[in-house]
Amino acid sequence: MTAVQEERTTEELKALAEQAGRDLEDASALEILQWAVDTFG
């Protein structure tokens, strides 16, 4: 399986990290890992 790497700007990555921090504040480690896989492949 080939993952498609999506190019993101520094600002987009910053916004993604800030949103993830809010969304995943109370998430388990497994949920955070699943978010990372879903987001980055």
GUPA-571787 format. One line per 10 residues: number of its first residue (from 1); their letters; for each residue x, y, z of C-alpha. Coordinates in nm, 3 decimals. Example, Ala and Ser with C-alpha at 12.3 -4.5 7.8 and 13.67 -1.06 7.14 Angstrom:
1	as	1.230 -0.450 0.780 | 1.367 -0.106 0.714
***
This chain:
1	mtavqeertt	0.000 0.000 0.000 | 0.137 0.340 -0.097 | 0.069 0.643 0.118 | 0.017 0.976 -0.052 | 0.220 1.243 0.124 | 0.022 1.563 0.143 | 0.235 1.877 0.146 | 0.141 2.109 0.431 | 0.273 2.453 0.508 | 0.417 2.546 0.845
11	eelkalaeqa	0.101 2.743 0.922 | -0.121 2.448 0.830 | 0.081 2.217 1.054 | 0.063 2.468 1.338 | -0.316 2.492 1.304 | -0.343 2.112 1.284 | -0.137 2.072 1.602 | -0.340 2.333 1.788 | -0.669 2.171 1.685 | -0.540 1.825 1.773
21	grdledasal	-0.434 1.952 2.114 | -0.790 2.063 2.180 | -0.958 1.759 2.025 | -0.730 1.502 2.187 | -0.688 1.663 2.529 | -0.866 1.378 2.709 | -0.787 1.105 2.454 | -0.613 0.782 2.539 | -0.272 0.702 2.394 | -0.438 0.459 2.152
31	eilqwavdtf	-0.679 0.728 2.030 | -0.390 0.969 1.976 | -0.196 0.708 1.780 | -0.504 0.636 1.568 | -0.542 1.008 1.498 | -0.177 1.023 1.389 | -0.217 0.724 1.156 | -0.536 0.868 1.009 | -0.378 1.211 0.968 | -0.027 1.127 0.849
41	g	-0.059 0.773 0.722
***
